Amino acid sequence: MDDATMKAFLSVGRSVLTVGLLLLSHQVNAETPDEWIALGARVHNGFGALVAVGVKIGLDAVKRLNAGPGELTVTYYDGDKSACACAADGIAIATYSSVGQRNLIISPKQAPNEAIAVAVIRPPNGGPGLKYTIPISALANLRTFNKDLTPREVYDAVMAASELFEVEPAPSPSQ
């Protein structure tokens, strides 16, 4: 293995280890808004509205699917209107999903044109789950939140808003 490959391998390994340790050390005890903000900022290198939406989606899925830490599999489809997969980081910390644990998959397929992102969250056995869509129509509010509000105000605004994502059943893949 040459030096460049080894450095790249070690860099990815450190990133996976850091996220894993953060998730293990916080369990789902990052219960206060300030704890979610700090964890989201640490994992994503900043806390914005899409990270907060991801936390909200993840918490909703954990509750609806009656899941414990790491008991869900997330398949995330990013849209071309999103700067990055910000919401995926929020979903990951709220559900304890990670690329390293192989229960967070960033799909190479894009979300539909009318969506910023889509996340399908289900039990790891592939049973029925939930499909969350962050519609393009939410983008104006999200941009305003990021532009005009502090991270705590962003968190509060996202948690209070009802139109930032849509949720529908996701049948078992075998159906």
N, C-alpha and C positions, 0 to 999 in steps of 0.2 A: 504494500500500500504506500503510495507516494505521500509526501508531506501535505500537499494541498488536500488530498482526499482524507487524510487523517484529521486535519484541522476541521474540515467540514463535518466529518463524522462526530468529532468531539463537541463541536458547536451545537449540532442537533441534539446530541445526547444530553448536554447541559440544559438545553431548553426544555426537553421532555422531563428531565429530572426536576427542574425548577417548578414547572407547572404541577407535576405530581406531588412534590413536597408541599406546595402551596395548598393544593386541594386536600391533602391528608391533614395538614396542620389546621385547616379551617373547618373541616368536615362541612356540614351544612349549618354550622353554627355562625356563619357570617350573616346573622339575623338582623342586625341593625342597618339602617340605610348607610351610615358611615362605613361600616364593615364591608358592605357590598361595593361601595364606591372605591374603597382602598384596594380591595381584592381585584376588582375589575380594572382599575388603573394599573395595578402591578402586572397583571397578566397581559393586558392589551397595550400597555405603555400610554395610557390616557383613558379617561372615562367620559364617554359621550352618550348621546341619546340611543344609538343603536346597541351599545353594550348594555345599557339599562333595559332596552326592549328585550334583549336576549336573556337577561336575568329574569325578567317578568315572564317570558315564555317558558324558560326552564322551570321556574317555581310552579307555574300553572300545570305543566306536564307532570311534574313530580306529584303534585296534589291529585290531579285527575286520574293518574295511572297508579296511585297508591304505591309509589316506588321509594326505595331507600337509596342511599348513596351508591352511585355506580351501577344501578340496576336498570338503566335505560340505554338504548342505542340511538344515536342521533345521526341522521343523514342530512347534510346541509347543502343547499343549492344556492349559490350566490348569483345575484342578478348583475347585469352590466351597468346598472345605475348606482351601484354601491361602490364606494372607494375601496373597501376591503371587506372581509368577512367579519366585521365588528360584532354583529349579533351572535355569531358562532362562539365567540369568546365568552359572552354573557351566558349563553345556554350551557356552555361547558362547565363554568364554575357553579351554576345552579343545579346541574344534574350530575356533577362529578364525572363527566365524560371527557375523554382525551384521545388524541390521535395515538399516543403511546399505549393506552389500554385497549385500543382498537374498538372503542365504542363511540367514537366521533369520527365520522367520515365526511370529508369535504369532497363532494361529488365533482367530477370534471364537467358534468352536464350543468348548464345554466338554468336558473329559475326562469319561469315564463316572463315575457316582456312586461307584463303588467305588475310584476313583483320586484321588490328590492331583494328579497330573499324568501326561500321556503325551507322549512325544517320539518322532517318527518321523524317523530320521536315515538319509539315503541320499546316494549320489553325485548331483551336480547334473544329470546327464543323465536322472535319474528312474528309474534302474535299481533293482534290489532293494536293500533296506537292512535296518534293524533298528527294531523298535518297543520302546521302553522304557516301562514302566508303574511308577510309584511308587504302591504300593497304600495305601489308607487304613490298613491294618494296620501300616504303618511309622510312622505318626504318633506313637504313644506313645513309641517309642524316640527319634525325632527330637526330640520335645519334651523328653525327659529329657536328651539330649545338650546341647541348648541351655541348659537350666536349670542343669545341674550341672557342666558342663565348660568349660575354657578353649578358645579357638579351636583351639589345637594339639591338644588332647585330642579336640575334636569331629572334626577332620580325621582323626586316627588311628582313632577309633571308627568313623567312616563307612567309611574305607578297609578296615577289618578286618571289617565286617559283611557278611553275604551275603544278608540278607533284605530289604534296603531298596528293591530294584527287581527287576522281572522283565523279561526280554528274550526277544523272539521275532522270527522273520523277518518282514520287511515286504515283500511282493511288489512288483514293479514296478507303478506305477499303471495301466499298460495291461493288466495281467493280471486 
